[in-house]
Amino acid sequence: MNTIPIIFNQRSINRTVLGGKQRPAQPKMNVSVILINTHGSHLRIKNLEILQRAGFEKIISMEPNGDNYNLEDFVNKFPDVKFIVPQEEVTTGDLINIGMEEVSSDYVLVLNDSLSLSAFRISPVAIQKLADRKQYCYVPRLFIDKTQTLPINLIPHVEKGVLKVEAVESLQDNTPTLYPCDFIGLYNRQKFIQLGGYDYTLESPYWQNLDLSMRAWLWGERISITTTLGLSYLENAPVEDVTSNLSQFRFYLKNLAPNFVLDHGEIPFKTLFRMFRRSACGFVETINQFKDARNWVEKNQYRFKTDASLLISNWGSEK
């Protein structure tokens, strides 16, 4: 069993780093970009050119597929872009964690190669206004083919004791949303690191994304929609796999099981007896998972500012 990480990037991943030795010509803002390349988009060169012109402090291109034989050509064409190739199997969260290590800017925009950036516009002045709020994460508007709006206003509620997420189309600026769809968002790097980043022991992208976002809310941070940024998918948006598995069980233990008592979070021992009907593993493994999560919550107990029940019942009450 992999133990829940206590600190940011507790997992050390072997990687090859290429390029990035030349500084961008004229950085216009204290913001970097992490571009996740998993689909081999034919728009890749065009997207990198657009990002170069936008004036970011640093551009990191994550390359989980080490069989890209054109990578040297990309390095030569984009000397100010740093290309990183993990030498072992990684999750999407791992890729973003690595990218966060490689930059020093205050904010980091996470994108992926499913997006078409041809209509991408970013105003350094507008970004600075967002940065001045020092919020953890801003979620941009998302479209399909620049016209069809995706419902990124994600509202949590409980149904028969199970967390459910409702997606609605309201895109009012500064509206709270539970998590950034497809990991796409503008992140406060320091807050990201303080939160511990993505938990690599959750292998499901959906539960990994939801885990960090819920942790942010429980620890007093905020995620909201910004109308300042708009991005469009080249084709269809990805379908989230919400299958129940061990990742979901770990998410439950870390985020839904803790109670907020006086000034800290804790998992009552009696919770163990409710775990068995939720667990997808055997008796001994369920106990081990429970102990690991309880130990993790204890180490972080004073970082909790609320619990899931209070968060959901008060959702949207503060702006």
C-alpha positions as CSV (number, residue, x, y, z in Angstrom):
1,M,0.0,0.0,0.0
2,N,1.3,3.4,-1.0
3,T,1.2,5.8,2.0
4,I,-0.6,9.1,1.6
5,P,2.1,11.7,0.9
6,I,2.6,14.3,3.7
7,I,4.6,16.9,1.8
8,F,4.6,18.3,-1.7
9,N,6.2,16.1,-4.4
10,Q,7.1,13.4,-1.9
11,R,7.4,11.0,-4.8
12,S,10.7,11.6,-6.7
13,I,10.2,10.8,-10.4
14,N,13.1,10.2,-12.8
15,R,12.9,12.5,-15.8
16,T,14.8,13.9,-18.8
17,V,14.8,17.7,-19.2
18,L,15.5,19.2,-22.6
19,G,15.7,22.8,-23.7
20,G,14.5,25.8,-21.7
21,K,18.0,27.4,-21.4
22,Q,17.0,30.5,-23.3
23,R,14.8,33.0,-21.4
24,P,11.6,34.2,-23.1
25,A,12.3,37.4,-25.1
26,Q,9.9,39.7,-23.2
27,P,8.0,38.3,-20.3
28,K,4.9,40.4,-19.7
29,M,3.6,38.8,-16.4
30,N,4.6,36.8,-13.4
31,V,2.8,33.7,-14.8
32,S,4.1,30.5,-16.2
33,V,2.4,27.8,-18.3
34,I,2.4,24.0,-17.9
35,L,1.2,22.3,-21.1
36,I,0.3,18.6,-20.7
37,N,0.7,16.7,-24.0
38,T,-1.0,13.4,-24.0
39,H,-3.0,13.3,-27.2
40,G,-0.4,14.2,-29.9
41,S,-2.4,17.2,-31.2
42,H,-1.5,18.4,-34.7
43,L,-2.0,22.0,-33.3
44,R,1.0,21.6,-31.0
45,I,3.4,23.8,-32.9
46,K,0.8,26.5,-33.4
47,N,-0.2,26.4,-29.7
48,L,3.4,26.7,-28.6
49,E,3.9,29.7,-30.9
50,I,0.8,31.4,-29.4
51,L,2.0,30.7,-25.8
52,Q,5.4,32.2,-26.7
53,R,3.8,35.4,-28.0
54,A,1.6,35.8,-24.9
55,G,4.5,36.8,-22.7
56,F,4.6,34.1,-20.0
57,E,7.6,33.9,-17.7
58,K,8.3,30.3,-18.5
59,I,6.7,27.5,-20.6
60,I,6.9,23.9,-19.5
61,S,5.9,21.2,-21.9
62,M,5.2,17.9,-20.2
63,E,5.9,14.8,-22.4
64,P,4.5,11.6,-20.8
65,N,5.0,9.8,-24.1
66,G,8.8,9.3,-24.4
67,D,8.5,7.9,-27.9
68,N,8.0,11.3,-29.5
69,Y,10.8,11.2,-32.1
70,N,10.1,14.9,-33.1
71,L,11.1,16.2,-29.7
72,E,14.5,17.3,-30.7
73,D,13.0,19.3,-33.5
74,F,10.6,21.0,-31.0
75,V,13.6,21.8,-28.7
76,N,15.4,23.4,-31.6
77,K,12.4,25.4,-32.7
78,F,11.4,26.6,-29.2
79,P,14.7,27.1,-27.3
80,D,12.9,29.0,-24.5
81,V,10.5,26.1,-23.8
82,K,11.5,23.4,-21.3
83,F,10.5,19.9,-22.4
84,I,10.2,17.3,-19.6
85,V,10.0,13.5,-20.3
86,P,9.2,11.3,-17.2
87,Q,11.1,8.0,-17.3
88,E,8.4,6.1,-15.5
89,E,4.6,5.8,-15.5
90,V,3.0,8.9,-14.1
91,T,-0.4,10.4,-13.4
92,T,-1.7,13.7,-14.7
93,G,-1.2,15.1,-11.2
94,D,2.4,13.9,-11.2
95,L,3.0,15.9,-14.4
96,I,1.6,19.1,-12.9
97,N,3.5,18.6,-9.7
98,I,6.8,18.3,-11.7
99,G,5.9,21.4,-13.7
100,M,5.3,23.3,-10.5
101,E,8.8,22.4,-9.3
102,E,10.3,23.8,-12.5
103,V,8.9,27.3,-12.3
104,S,9.1,30.2,-9.8
105,S,6.3,32.5,-10.9
106,D,3.5,33.5,-8.6
107,Y,0.8,31.9,-10.8
108,V,0.8,29.0,-13.2
109,L,-1.7,28.3,-16.0
110,V,-2.3,24.6,-16.6
111,L,-3.4,23.7,-20.1
112,N,-3.5,20.5,-22.2
113,D,-3.1,19.7,-25.9
114,S,-6.9,19.0,-26.3
115,L,-7.3,22.8,-26.4
116,S,-7.1,25.0,-29.5
117,L,-5.4,28.2,-28.5
118,S,-6.0,30.0,-31.8
119,A,-8.5,32.4,-30.2
120,F,-6.6,32.6,-26.9
121,R,-6.2,36.1,-25.5
122,I,-4.6,36.9,-22.2
123,S,-4.2,40.4,-20.7
124,P,-1.3,40.9,-18.3
125,V,-3.3,43.7,-16.6
126,A,-6.3,41.4,-16.1
127,I,-4.1,38.6,-14.8
128,Q,-2.4,40.9,-12.4
129,K,-5.8,41.9,-11.0
130,L,-6.6,38.2,-10.4
131,A,-3.1,37.7,-8.8
132,D,-3.7,40.6,-6.4
133,R,-6.6,38.6,-4.8
134,K,-4.1,35.8,-4.0
135,Q,-6.7,33.2,-4.5
136,Y,-5.7,29.5,-4.9
137,C,-7.3,28.7,-8.3
138,Y,-9.3,30.4,-11.1
139,V,-11.2,28.3,-13.6
140,P,-11.5,29.7,-17.1
141,R,-14.6,29.5,-19.3
142,L,-14.5,26.4,-21.5
143,F,-16.0,25.9,-24.9
144,I,-16.3,23.3,-27.6
145,D,-15.4,24.7,-31.1
146,K,-15.5,28.2,-29.7
147,T,-19.3,28.2,-29.5
148,Q,-20.8,25.6,-27.2
149,T,-20.3,26.6,-23.5
150,L,-19.4,23.8,-21.1
151,P,-21.1,23.8,-17.7
152,I,-18.1,24.4,-15.4
153,N,-20.0,25.6,-12.4
154,L,-19.7,22.5,-10.3
155,I,-21.9,22.4,-7.2
156,P,-21.5,19.7,-4.5
157,H,-24.4,18.1,-2.7
158,V,-25.1,14.9,-0.8
159,E,-27.5,12.3,-1.9
160,K,-28.2,9.3,0.4
161,G,-24.9,9.9,2.1
162,V,-22.9,10.0,-1.2
163,L,-21.2,13.1,-2.6
164,K,-22.7,14.2,-5.9
165,V,-21.6,17.0,-8.2
166,E,-24.1,19.0,-10.3
167,A,-22.8,20.9,-13.3
168,V,-24.7,24.0,-14.2
169,E,-24.3,26.5,-17.0
170,S,-24.1,29.7,-14.9
171,L,-20.8,31.4,-15.7
172,Q,-21.0,34.5,-13.5
173,D,-17.6,35.9,-12.7
174,N,-16.2,34.8,-9.2
175,T,-18.8,32.1,-8.8
176,P,-17.4,29.3,-6.6
177,T,-16.9,25.9,-8.3
178,L,-15.8,22.7,-6.7
179,Y,-12.9,21.8,-9.0
180,P,-11.2,22.8,-12.3
181,C,-12.5,20.7,-15.1
182,D,-9.7,18.6,-16.8
183,F,-7.2,20.2,-14.4
184,I,-7.4,23.4,-16.5
185,G,-6.9,26.5,-14.3
186,L,-4.8,29.4,-13.1
187,Y,-3.1,28.3,-9.9
188,N,-1.4,30.2,-7.1
189,R,1.9,28.2,-7.1
190,Q,2.7,28.8,-3.4
191,K,-0.7,27.8,-2.2
192,F,-0.6,24.7,-4.5
193,I,2.7,23.6,-2.9
194,Q,1.3,24.4,0.6
195,L,-1.7,22.2,-0.1
196,G,0.7,19.3,-1.0
197,G,-0.1,19.2,-4.7
198,Y,-1.7,16.2,-6.3
199,D,-1.7,12.9,-4.4
200,Y,0.1,10.4,-6.7
201,T,-1.5,7.4,-4.8
202,L,-4.8,8.3,-6.4
203,E,-4.4,6.9,-9.9
204,S,-7.8,8.0,-11.2
205,P,-7.6,11.5,-12.8
206,Y,-11.1,12.4,-11.6
207,W,-10.6,11.4,-8.0
208,Q,-7.0,12.9,-8.0
209,N,-8.4,16.2,-9.2
210,L,-11.3,16.2,-6.9
211,D,-9.1,15.3,-3.9
212,L,-6.8,18.3,-4.2
213,S,-9.7,20.7,-4.9
214,M,-11.8,19.4,-1.9
215,R,-8.7,19.6,0.3
216,A,-8.2,23.2,-0.8
217,W,-11.8,24.1,0.2
218,L,-11.5,22.2,3.5
219,W,-8.3,24.0,4.3
220,G,-9.7,27.4,3.7
221,E,-8.8,28.1,0.1
222,R,-11.1,29.1,-2.8
223,I,-11.7,28.0,-6.4
224,S,-13.9,30.2,-8.6
225,I,-14.8,30.9,-12.2
226,T,-13.2,33.8,-14.0
227,T,-14.6,35.3,-17.1
228,T,-11.2,36.9,-17.8
229,L,-10.0,33.7,-19.5
230,G,-11.7,31.6,-22.2
231,L,-10.4,28.4,-23.8
232,S,-11.8,26.1,-26.4
233,Y,-11.5,22.4,-27.0
234,L,-10.5,21.3,-30.5
235,E,-13.2,18.7,-30.6
236,N,-15.2,17.1,-27.8
237,A,-14.4,17.7,-24.1
238,P,-13.1,14.6,-22.3
239,V,-15.6,12.5,-20.4
240,E,-14.7,12.1,-16.7
241,D,-14.4,8.5,-15.4
242,V,-16.1,8.6,-12.0
243,T,-15.9,4.8,-11.5
244,S,-15.9,3.7,-7.9
245,N,-12.4,2.3,-7.0
246,L,-9.7,2.5,-4.5
247,S,-9.0,6.1,-5.5
248,Q,-12.6,7.0,-4.6
249,F,-12.2,5.2,-1.2
250,R,-9.0,7.1,-0.4
251,F,-10.7,10.4,-1.5
252,Y,-13.6,9.6,0.9
253,L,-11.3,8.9,3.8
254,K,-9.2,12.1,3.3
255,N,-12.0,14.5,2.5
256,L,-15.5,13.2,3.6
257,A,-14.7,11.2,6.7
258,P,-13.0,14.0,8.8
259,N,-15.1,16.0,11.2
260,F,-14.3,19.6,12.1
261,V,-14.2,19.8,15.9
262,L,-13.5,23.1,17.7
263,D,-10.3,24.1,15.8
264,H,-9.2,21.0,14.0
265,G,-10.1,18.1,11.8
266,E,-10.3,14.5,12.9
267,I,-11.6,11.1,11.8
268,P,-13.4,9.5,14.7
269,F,-12.4,5.9,15.3
270,K,-16.1,4.8,15.1
271,T,-16.0,5.8,11.4
272,L,-14.1,2.6,10.8
273,F,-17.2,0.5,11.2
274,R,-18.9,2.5,8.4
275,M,-16.0,2.0,6.1
276,F,-16.5,-1.6,5.3
277,R,-19.6,-1.1,3.2
278,R,-17.8,1.6,1.3
279,S,-14.6,-0.2,0.8
280,A,-13.7,-2.1,-2.4
281,C,-10.9,-3.9,-0.7
282,G,-10.7,-6.7,2.0
283,F,-11.0,-6.4,5.7
284,V,-7.2,-6.1,6.5
285,E,-6.6,-3.6,3.6
286,T,-9.6,-1.5,4.7
287,I,-8.1,-1.2,8.2
288,N,-4.7,-0.3,6.7
289,Q,-6.3,2.4,4.5
290,F,-8.2,3.8,7.5
291,K,-5.1,4.0,9.7
292,D,-3.2,5.7,6.9
293,A,-5.9,8.3,6.3
294,R,-6.3,8.9,10.1
295,N,-2.6,9.4,10.5
296,W,-2.6,11.9,7.5
297,V,-5.5,13.8,8.9
298,E,-3.9,14.0,12.4
299,K,-0.7,15.4,10.9
300,N,-2.7,18.1,9.1
301,Q,-5.5,18.5,11.7
302,Y,-5.0,22.2,12.3
303,R,-5.1,23.0,8.6
304,F,-8.7,22.1,8.4
305,K,-11.0,25.1,8.6
306,T,-14.3,23.2,8.0
307,D,-15.5,19.7,7.1
308,A,-17.4,18.4,4.1
309,S,-20.8,18.6,5.7
310,L,-20.4,22.3,6.7
311,L,-18.8,23.2,3.3
312,I,-21.7,21.7,1.3
313,S,-24.4,23.1,3.5
314,N,-22.9,26.6,3.2
315,W,-22.0,26.3,-0.4
316,G,-22.3,29.6,-2.3
317,S,-23.1,31.7,0.8
318,E,-19.8,33.6,0.6
319,K,-18.7,35.4,-2.5
